[in-house]
Each structure stands twice: as C-alpha cells, then as structure tokens.
Amino acid sequence: MQTLMVAAECKKIREQGVTTTIRDLYYALKRTIPGTRENTFEEQDESDPVIEDLEAMLNSLRENLNLKADRKGYMAGNVMLNDMGDRINCAKMGSSGWAIPSNVENDIIKFEDVKADYVLVIEKDAVWQRLNEDKFWKKHNCLIITGKGQPARGTRRLINRLHHEHKLPVYVMCDADCYGYYIYSVIKQGSINLSFLSDRLGTPDAKYIGLTTLDVEKFSIPHNVTIKMTNLDVKRTKELMQYVWFKPKEWQKELKNMLHFNHKLELEALSSKGIKFISEKYLPEKIKQEDFLP
C-alpha cells in the first residue's frame, strides 16, 4: 500500500510539472486510514525506503520522479553551465560559489563550457572557502567542490557527470580519520544503501589526495595539532580495513599507520604551517608528485 501511494503521488507531481521534497511527500501521504486507528505512515523513515525501492524498480533516480533531496554543496571554477535556462559562470560567483541543486540531471543542468583540468573535492566547507579566497581554482585551472561533510546526492551526481562526460580527473581531500576516509569511499564507490545507483552516484576513478597520517612527517606538521583517537575511532578504523575498497596495500598501510600512532588529523591542522600553506604548498606539491591513494 505504501509503495503504491508513493508511486501515485510521484505520478501526480510529474503530471503537474512540479517538484517536492521527500519531507513534503511524507506529510502529503501521512493520514489515518478510514475506519481504523492506523496511519499510512508513522515516520519519514517509513516513506524514504519506499522511494529507494521505486528507484531500484524503475532503474531511475528520485530526481527523475520530481523528488528533491537535501542540498548543501558548492562549486567554483572555470565552467559555464545552464541551470534551467539561466547561464551560470562558476568563475564569477564571489565568495559563496554556486550552490549545487538536488537535481543536476541533464534536463536541469547543462554544461556549456568546461575549461578546468580536474575536479578537487574538499570535505570541509572552511577549507573550500580558504581555497576559493586564494583563487586556487584559477591559479591551477580546476573546479573546487565541497559537500560540507558527507556530500548530498546532487553533489555526488555532479562529480560523476563531470568525470564521465568531460573526462576530468577527480581528487578528493578529507580529514585523516576513519570518517573522512569513509566519505572518500562513498564518493568513489557510492554508498552501501544506494549501491544500485553506484554507476550514477559513484566515481570509481577518483583518487585520494589527502590528508593522511603520513603527511605529519612529510610536511613537518606539528604533533600538537594531531588528535588522539577514541575507542570508537579505533573500532571504526578496524572496520574500514575489512572493506573491499580499502584492501589495496596503500590503504592498508595508511590505516595501520593510523592505529600505530593512535592519532588523527583535521584538514584545518595544515593552518598550523600558515594560513595559505594548504593552497600554496601542500596541494600543489601533492598534485605535482601525484601523491595519491587509490
């Protein structure tokens, strides 16, 4: 019943030519079934999995069903795009950048001119702002994107499109901890829950550019800016070591090194070397030397 209700509501909003959020959808369908004391949906965690079921059954994205997910990503760099008829120059977006919408499919977002050489995805918004202020994207002819933590679907889909449609290499920069590494794995492989959409939300050729625990010695990062791992951090790191996509020897070495030294680092720790160290020294050197993790 719930599946049919969600499908019927999606059909209705598509026929009306409008979009709605998954939260709005939940409230539109929540009601008491006549003659009973039972509700169609009690909480949104009942309707959300139904949407995923429909995506799998129809081999489609929820955005194509006119449903919008959360958006929180930003992009800046040498790309001109068309957003529902409006021409957007992502090199002229000031300090804020272009806000990445939930739906970035080709009928909504069209790339008109992409001049960048690669895509740099940054976990932290604060670090993205530093690179944007320093005009890193202009000096190194790239696109800088942040998902502000775990990137939303629209951001991951945009990264996927830029790589596959414009052959741009994708480099990912996260905190040197189990959570940052997992964020990278989601960008690269897709999430476990949405594995059936990995071909559209994952970018398998993405490479990890930093931060790593090995950078402490390599870039003489002060040890007093490292953070001691908690028991939960240790447990989660050991879990990552069992994932297939962290089996390459390079990742096993990094994770073992993290457990051995029992510390982690945030990207902001690089500021201990100077406010512009990340944009003027760290990233240029890593990219030049192709110091990546697979």
C-alpha positions in Angstrom: 0.0 0.0 0.0 2.7 2.4 0.9 4.6 1.7 -2.3 1.6 2.3 -4.4 0.8 5.6 -2.5 4.3 7.0 -3.1 4.2 5.9 -6.8 0.8 7.5 -7.3 2.0 10.8 -5.6 5.1 10.9 -7.8 3.0 10.3 -10.9 0.7 13.2 -9.8 3.5 15.7 -9.2 5.2 14.8 -12.5 1.9 15.4 -14.4 1.6 18.7 -12.6 5.2 19.6 -13.7 6.2 20.5 -10.1 8.8 19.1 -7.7 8.6 18.4 -4.0 11.0 17.4 -1.2 11.0 13.9 0.3 9.8 15.6 3.6 6.8 17.2 1.9 6.0 13.9 0.3 5.9 12.2 3.7 3.4 14.8 5.0 1.3 14.7 1.9 0.7 11.0 2.3 0.5 10.8 6.1 -3.1 10.3 7.3 -5.3 7.9 9.3 -6.8 5.1 7.2 -10.6 5.5 7.3 -12.3 3.1 9.7 -9.1 2.4 11.6 -6.7 3.9 14.0 -3.7 3.2 11.8 -1.8 5.8 9.9 -0.5 5.3 6.4 3.0 6.4 7.6 4.1 6.9 11.1 7.5 8.5 10.5 9.6 9.6 7.5 11.9 6.6 7.9 8.9 4.5 6.5 8.5 6.6 3.3 12.2 7.1 2.5 12.9 3.4 1.9 9.9 3.2 -0.3 11.4 5.9 -2.5 14.6 3.9 -2.8 12.5 0.8 -3.7 10.9 2.7 -6.5 14.3 4.0 -7.8 15.5 0.4 -7.9 12.4 -1.0 -9.6 12.3 1.8 -12.2 16.1 2.0 -12.6 15.8 5.7 -12.1 16.8 8.5 -9.7 14.4 10.1 -7.3 15.1 13.4 -9.0 13.6 12.0 -12.2 10.5 11.3 -10.1 10.4 15.0 -9.3 11.6 14.4 -5.7 14.3 16.6 -4.2 16.8 15.6 -1.6 18.9 17.8 0.6 21.4 20.1 -1.0 24.5 21.5 0.7 27.3 21.5 -1.9 29.1 24.4 -3.5 31.3 24.7 -6.6 33.6 27.4 -8.1 35.9 27.3 -11.1 36.2 27.5 -14.9 32.8 26.1 -16.0 29.9 27.8 -17.7 26.6 26.0 -17.2 22.9 26.4 -17.9 20.6 26.0 -14.8 17.0 25.8 -16.0 17.6 28.5 -18.6 19.8 30.7 -16.5 23.5 30.9 -17.6 25.8 30.5 -14.6 29.5 31.3 -14.7 31.0 29.5 -11.8 34.2 31.6 -12.1 32.1 34.7 -11.2 30.3 33.6 -8.0 32.3 35.6 -5.5 33.0 34.2 -2.1 29.9 31.9 -1.9 30.3 29.8 -5.1 27.5 28.1 -7.0 25.0 26.2 -4.8 24.7 22.7 -6.2 21.0 21.8 -6.5 19.4 18.5 -5.7 18.7 17.6 -9.3 21.7 18.0 -11.6 20.4 15.8 -14.4 21.0 16.9 -18.0 17.4 18.3 -18.4 18.1 20.7 -15.5 21.8 21.4 -15.5 23.6 21.6 -18.9 27.4 22.1 -19.1 28.1 24.7 -21.8 31.8 25.2 -21.5 34.1 23.3 -19.2 37.7 24.5 -19.2 39.0 23.0 -16.0 41.7 20.3 -15.9 40.5 18.4 -12.9 37.9 18.4 -10.0 39.1 18.8 -6.4 36.5 17.7 -3.9 37.0 19.0 -0.3 35.3 17.6 2.7 35.3 20.8 4.8 33.5 23.9 3.9 36.0 26.0 5.8 38.9 24.6 3.7 36.9 25.2 0.5 36.4 28.8 1.5 40.2 29.2 2.0 40.9 27.7 -1.5 38.2 29.9 -3.0 39.5 33.0 -1.3 43.0 32.2 -2.5 41.6 31.6 -6.0 43.2 28.1 -6.1 40.8 27.1 -8.8 42.0 30.0 -11.0 45.8 29.5 -10.4 45.6 25.8 -11.1 42.6 25.7 -13.6 40.4 23.3 -11.7 36.9 23.1 -10.1 36.7 23.1 -6.4 33.7 21.4 -4.8 32.7 20.9 -1.2 29.9 18.6 0.1 30.2 20.1 3.6 30.9 16.7 5.1 29.2 13.7 3.6 28.1 15.1 0.1 24.5 15.0 -0.8 23.3 13.1 -3.8 23.3 16.1 -6.1 26.9 16.8 -5.4 28.0 13.2 -5.9 26.0 13.1 -9.2 27.6 16.3 -10.4 31.1 14.9 -9.7 30.1 11.7 -11.6 28.9 13.7 -14.6 32.0 16.0 -14.7 34.2 12.9 -14.7 32.3 10.8 -17.3 31.0 13.5 -19.6 34.1 15.7 -19.6 36.9 13.2 -18.6 38.0 15.3 -15.7 40.2 13.5 -13.1 38.7 13.7 -9.6 40.8 14.2 -6.5 39.3 14.0 -3.0 40.6 15.8 0.1 39.3 14.8 3.6 40.3 14.7 7.2 42.8 12.0 8.1 40.4 9.9 10.1 38.0 7.0 9.6 35.1 9.3 8.9 36.9 11.3 6.2 38.2 8.1 4.6 34.6 6.8 4.5 33.4 10.0 2.9 36.0 9.4 0.2 34.8 5.8 -0.3 31.3 7.0 -0.8 32.4 9.5 -3.5 34.4 6.7 -5.1 32.2 3.7 -4.8 28.8 5.0 -3.8 27.0 4.3 -0.5 26.1 0.8 0.6 22.4 1.7 0.9 22.2 3.1 -2.6 24.6 0.5 -4.2 22.1 0.1 -7.1 22.8 3.7 -8.1 26.6 3.5 -7.8 27.0 3.8 -11.6 25.4 7.3 -11.3 26.5 8.4 -7.9 29.9 6.9 -7.6 33.2 7.8 -9.4 35.5 4.7 -9.3 38.4 6.6 -10.9 38.5 9.2 -8.1 41.8 9.4 -6.2 42.5 10.4 -2.6 44.9 13.4 -2.3 44.9 14.0 1.5 45.1 14.4 4.4 46.9 11.3 5.7 48.8 10.5 8.9 52.0 10.1 6.8 51.8 13.8 6.0 52.7 14.6 9.6 56.4 13.7 8.9 56.4 14.5 5.2 55.2 18.1 5.7 56.6 18.6 9.3 53.2 19.1 10.7 53.4 19.8 14.5 52.4 16.8 16.6 50.5 19.0 19.0 47.8 19.6 16.3 47.0 15.9 16.0 44.0 14.4 17.9 44.2 11.2 19.9 41.9 8.5 18.6 38.9 7.4 20.7 37.9 3.8 21.2 35.1 4.4 18.6 37.7 5.7 16.2 39.8 2.6 16.6 36.9 0.3 16.2 35.7 2.1 13.0 39.2 2.2 11.5 39.5 -1.6 12.0 36.1 -2.0 10.3 37.4 0.1 7.3 40.3 -2.3 6.9 37.9 -5.1 6.2 36.1 -3.3 3.4 37.0 -4.5 -0.1 37.7 -0.9 -1.4 40.2 -0.4 1.4 42.1 -3.6 0.7 44.8 -2.1 -1.6 48.2 -2.2 0.1 48.4 1.6 0.2 45.2 2.0 2.2 46.1 -0.9 4.5 49.5 0.8 5.2 47.7 4.1 6.0 45.1 2.6 8.3 47.7 0.5 10.1 49.8 3.6 10.5 46.9 5.5 12.0 46.3 2.7 14.5 50.0 2.5 15.3 50.4 6.2 16.1 46.9 6.4 17.6 46.2 9.9 16.2 44.1 11.6 13.5 44.2 15.0 11.9 41.6 17.5 10.6 42.3 19.4 7.4 42.4 22.6 9.4 45.6 21.3 11.1 47.5 22.4 8.0 46.9 26.0 9.0 49.5 25.5 11.8 52.0 25.8 8.9 50.5 29.0 7.8 47.0 30.2 6.6 47.9 29.7 2.9 50.1 26.6 3.4 47.3 24.3 2.0 46.8 26.3 -1.2 50.4 27.4 -1.9 52.5 24.4 -0.7 50.5 21.3 0.3 48.1 20.8 -2.6 50.4 21.9 -5.4 53.1 19.6 -4.2 50.8 16.6 -3.8 49.3 17.1 -7.3 52.7 17.6 -9.0 54.1 14.5 -7.4 50.8 12.6 -8.0 50.9 11.6 -4.3 47.6 9.9 -4.3 45.9 6.9 -2.6 43.8 4.7 -4.9 
